[in-house]
């Protein structure tokens, strides 16, 4: 083997060793340099880093804020009305050395399992504390409760090298076994309200009908009174006219009244009368000049 090839191989090996001793950390990461599992260096700022090839290794951790959805947790507020709370947390690795020592090689998965074990008890503890009712959890005061949960969770997660940014309550529901009973109560309440509305409407309708009936009776009575007055005045006027006519010509008045009697007697389809021919009723029919 000639010296040029040996030199080329040697240069290549040196270059490979030099490259394997370099590593880059970007702005989204933090890195630890480990030697046989022991932490030898911490690289938190972005840029170029160095390690001993073949002996040391680089472990990178995400430095961004991450989200963790916790499993639904059943809580019992002070009013004993059980609720199922669905929450999520945002966290980041604040101390990579402490994080590595706390979770070891398990990494983020192990850390999130540990964080869930912190969040669930804190949520139950805060939401089940004295003075916290289901109405408080469902009202605008839940912001204060979330702040309390965040403060307590942050303190408990700090030994893991984690910083809990905040904890939010996504949903708050009734347990499945209580939903049907709640819906039944809601239906019963709505049916009762509907029955009350129907009863009030029927009562109002009866008042309107009674008022209308009374108005009809009053109007009919008033009209009947006016009609009786007019009829009486008409009868009086007619009688006055008859009396005046009788006073002027008694014979003509008698003749006129007999004609009216004839007209009334033969009204309708029946024109047959059974009557004594000598009766005074026929006086004006017996003679052209008058009564005999």
MOJO-V265836 format. One record per backbone hydrogen bond with DSSP energy under -1.0 kcal/mol. CO is the residue of the C=O (numbers start at 1). NH is the residue of the N-H. Records with the same first field share a line. If there is no record, write none. Layout:
CO=NH + NH
This chain:
2=6
3=7
4=8
5=9
6=10
7=11
8=12
9=13
10=14
11=15
12=16
13=17
14=18
15=19
16=20
19=22
21=51
23=49
25=47
26=29
28=63
30=61
31=43
32=59
33=40 + 41
34=57
35=38
38=35
41=33
43=31
47=25
49=23
52=56
57=34
59=32
61=30
66=91
68=89
73=85
75=83
77=80
83=75
84=173
85=73
86=170 + 171
87=70
88=168
89=68
90=165 + 166
91=66
92=163
95=99
96=100
97=101
98=102
99=103
100=104
103=106
107=111
108=112
109=113
110=114
111=115
112=116
113=117
115=119
116=120
118=122
119=123
120=124
121=125
122=126
123=127
124=128
126=129
129=132
132=78
133=137
134=138
139=142
140=143
141=145
142=146
143=147
144=148
145=149
146=150
147=151
148=152
149=153
150=154
151=155
152=156
153=157
154=158
157=160 + 162
158=161
161=94 + 95
163=92
166=90
168=88
171=86
173=84
175=178
178=182
179=183
180=184
181=185
182=186
183=187
184=188
185=189
186=190
187=191
188=192
189=193
190=194
191=195
192=196
193=197
194=198
195=199
196=200
197=201
198=202
199=203
200=204
201=205
202=206
203=207
204=208
205=209
206=210
207=211
208=212
209=213
210=214
211=215
212=216
213=217
214=218
215=219
216=220
217=221
218=222
219=223
220=224
221=225
222=226
223=227
224=228
225=229
226=230
227=231
228=232
229=233
230=234
231=235
232=236
233=237
234=238
235=239
236=240
237=241
238=242
239=243
240=244
241=245
242=246
243=247
244=248
245=249
249=253
250=254
251=255
252=256
253=257
254=258
255=259
256=260
257=261
258=262
259=263
260=264
261=265
262=266
276=279
279=282
280=283
282=285
